[in-house]
Amino acid sequence: MALPERMILVCQSFRVVGDKKGICHKGTDGFLQYIEEEVLDRGLDCLVTATTCLKQCDNGPIMVIQPENWWFKGVSSEEAIDAILDGLEDGEPASEYLIG
């Protein structure tokens, strides 16, 4: 199996010990499935995965695209995901959600 061109990391506030903290897991039910379906519909070569806490709780929910190392904040709607994936297709990060 070939390696994916990109990885999309989605913070789900998983903690090794204890309950989830932060806001990345709140109100984002179905986001992983939505992202995966959009990636497939757009023909993008990306692996979508949930992660442990990405230590950006004040900016959450967080999504990261590698290898570009684009970190996105406030990814709390399908519109935000669409804007980020549109930017990925265009080769430019969606600036309204970009951290830094």
Contact map, one row per residue, 1 for C-alpha under 8 A:
1110000000000000000000000000000000000000000000000000000000000000000000000000000000000000000000000000
1111000000000000000000000000000000000000000000000000000000000000000000000000000000000000000000000000
1111100000000000000000000000000000000000000000000000000000000000000000000000000000000000000000000000
0111111000000000000000000000000000000000000011100000000000000000000000000000000000000000000000000000
0011111000000000000000000000000000000000000011000000000000000000000000000000000000000000000000000000
0001111100000000000000000000000000000000000011100000000000000000111000000000000000000000000000000000
0001111110000000000000000000000000000000000001111000000000000001111000000000000000000000000000000000
0000011111000000000000000000000000000000000001111000000000000011110000000000000000000000000000000000
0000001111100000000000000000000000000000000000011110000000000011110000000000000000000000000000000000
0000000111110000000000000000000100000000000000011110000000000111000000000000000000000000000000000000
0000000011111100000000011000000000000000000000000111110000001110000000000000000000000000000000000000
0000000001111100000000011000000000000000000000000111100000000000000000000000000000000000000000000000
0000000000111110000111111000000000000000000000000011110000000000000000000000000000000000000000000000
0000000000111111001110000000000000000000000000000011100000000000000000000000000000000000000000000000
0000000000001111111110000000000000000000000000000001100000000000000000000000000000000000000000000000
0000000000000111110000000000000000000000000000000000000000000000000000000000000000000000000000000000
0000000000000011111000000000000000000000000000000000000000000000000000000000000000000000000000000000
0000000000000011111100000000000000000000000000000000000000000000000000000000000000000000000000000000
0000000000000110111110000000000000000000000000000000000000000000000000000000000000000000000000000000
0000000000001110011111001000000000000000000000000000000000000000000000000000000000000000000000000000
0000000000001110001111100000000000000000000000000000000000000000000000000000000000000000000000000000
0000000000001000000111111000000000000000000000000000000011010000000000000000000000000000000000000000
0000000000001000000011111100000000000000000000000000000010011000000000000000000000000000000000000000
0000000000111000000001111101000000000000000000000000000010011100000000000000000000000000000000000000
0000000000111000000101111111100000000000000000000000000000001000000000000000000000000000000000000000
0000000000000000000000111111100000000000000000000000000000000000000000000000000000000000000000000000
0000000000000000000000001111100000000000000000000000000000000000000000000001000000000000000000000000
0000000000000000000000011111111000000000000000000000000000000000000000000001100000000000000000000000
0000000000000000000000001111111100000000000000000000000000000000000000000000000000000000000000000000
0000000000000000000000000001111111000000000000000000000000000000000000000000000000000000000000000000
0000000000000000000000000001111111100000000000000000000000000000000000000000010000000000000000000000
0000000001000000000000000000111111110000000000011100000000000000000000000000000000000000000000000000
0000000000000000000000000000011111111000000000000000000000000000000000000000000000000000000000000000
0000000000000000000000000000011111111100000000000000000000000000000000000000010000000000000000000000
0000000000000000000000000000001111111110000000010000000000000000000000000000000010000000000000000000
0000000000000000000000000000000111111111000000010000000000000000000000000000000000000000000000000000
0000000000000000000000000000000011111111100000000000000000000000000000000000000000000000000000000000
0000000000000000000000000000000001111111110000000000000000000000000000000000000000000000000000000000
0000000000000000000000000000000000111111111111000000000000000000000000000000000000001000000000000000
0000000000000000000000000000000000011111111100000000000000000000000000000000000000000000000000000000
0000000000000000000000000000000000001111111100000000000000000000000000000000000000000000000000000000
0000000000000000000000000000000000000111111100000000000000000000000000000000000000000000000000000000
0000000000000000000000000000000000000011111110000000000000000000000000000000000000000000000000000000
0000000000000000000000000000000000000011111111000000000000000000000000000000000000000000000000000000
0001110000000000000000000000000000000010001111100000000000000000000000000000000000000000000000000000
0001111100000000000000000000000000000010000111110000000000000000000000000000000000000000000000000000
0001011100000000000000000000000000000000000011111000000000000000000000000000000000000000000000000000
0000001111000000000000000000000100110000000001111100000000000000000000000000000000000000000000000000
0000001111000000000000000000000100000000000000111110000000000000000000000000000000000000000000000000
0000000011110000000000000000000100000000000000011111000000000000000000000000000000000000000000000000
0000000011111100000000000000000000000000000000001111110000000000000000000000000000000000000000000000
0000000000111110000000000000000000000000000000000111110000000000000000000000000000000000000000000000
0000000000111110000000000000000000000000000000000011111100000000000000000000000000000000000000000000
0000000000101000000000000000000000000000000000000011111110000100000000000000000000000000000000000000
0000000000000000000000000000000000000000000000000000111110000000000000000000000000000000000000000000
0000000000000000000000000000000000000000000000000000111111110100000000000000000000000000000000000000
0000000000000000000001110000000000000000000000000000011111111000000000000000000000000000000000000000
0000000000000000000001000000000000000000000000000000000111110000000000000000000000000000000000000000
0000000000000000000000000000000000000000000000000000000111111100000000001100000000000000000000000000
0000000000000000000001110000000000000000000000000000000111111100000000001110000000000000000000000000
0000000000100000000000111000000000000000000000000000000010111110000000001111000000000000000000000000
0000000001100000000000010000000000000000000000000000010100111111000000111110000000000000000000000000
0000000111100000000000000000000000000000000000000000000000001111100000111010000000000000000000000000
0000001111000000000000000000000000000000000000000000000000000111110011110000000000000000000000000000
0000011110000000000000000000000000000000000000000000000000000011111111100000000000000000000000000000
0000011110000000000000000000000000000000000000000000000000000001111111000000000000000000000000000000
0000011000000000000000000000000000000000000000000000000000000000111110000000000000000000000000000000
0000000000000000000000000000000000000000000000000000000000000000111111000000000000000000000000000000
0000000000000000000000000000000000000000000000000000000000000001111111100000000000000000000000000000
0000000000000000000000000000000000000000000000000000000000000001110111110000000000000000000010000110
0000000000000000000000000000000000000000000000000000000000000111100011111000000000000000000000000110
0000000000000000000000000000000000000000000000000000000000000111000001111110000000000000000000001110
0000000000000000000000000000000000000000000000000000000000111110000000111110000000000000000000001110
0000000000000000000000000000000000000000000000000000000000111100000000011111000100000000000000001000
0000000000000000000000000000000000000000000000000000000000011110000000011111100110000000000000001000
0000000000000000000000000011000000000000000000000000000000001000000000000111110100000000000000000000
0000000000000000000000000001000000000000000000000000000000000000000000000011111110000000000000000000
0000000000000000000000000000001001000000000000000000000000000000000000000001111111000000000000000000
0000000000000000000000000000000000000000000000000000000000000000000000000000111111100000000000000000
0000000000000000000000000000000000000000000000000000000000000000000000000111111111110000000000001000
0000000000000000000000000000000000100000000000000000000000000000000000000010111111111000000000000000
0000000000000000000000000000000000000000000000000000000000000000000000000000011111111100000000000000
0000000000000000000000000000000000000000000000000000000000000000000000000000001111111110000001000000
0000000000000000000000000000000000000000000000000000000000000000000000000000000111111111000011001000
0000000000000000000000000000000000000010000000000000000000000000000000000000000011111111100000000000
0000000000000000000000000000000000000000000000000000000000000000000000000000000001111111110001000000
0000000000000000000000000000000000000000000000000000000000000000000000000000000000111111111111000000
0000000000000000000000000000000000000000000000000000000000000000000000000000000000011111111111000000
0000000000000000000000000000000000000000000000000000000000000000000000000000000000001111111100000000
0000000000000000000000000000000000000000000000000000000000000000000000000000000000000111111100000000
0000000000000000000000000000000000000000000000000000000000000000000000000000000000000011111110000000
0000000000000000000000000000000000000000000000000000000000000000000000000000000000000011111111000000
0000000000000000000000000000000000000000000000000000000000000000000001000000000000010011001111100100
0000000000000000000000000000000000000000000000000000000000000000000000000000000000110111000111111100
0000000000000000000000000000000000000000000000000000000000000000000000000000000000000000000011111100
0000000000000000000000000000000000000000000000000000000000000000000000000000000000000000000001111100
0000000000000000000000000000000000000000000000000000000000000000000000011110000100010000000001111110
0000000000000000000000000000000000000000000000000000000000000000000001111000000000000000000011111111
0000000000000000000000000000000000000000000000000000000000000000000001111000000000000000000000001111
0000000000000000000000000000000000000000000000000000000000000000000000000000000000000000000000000111
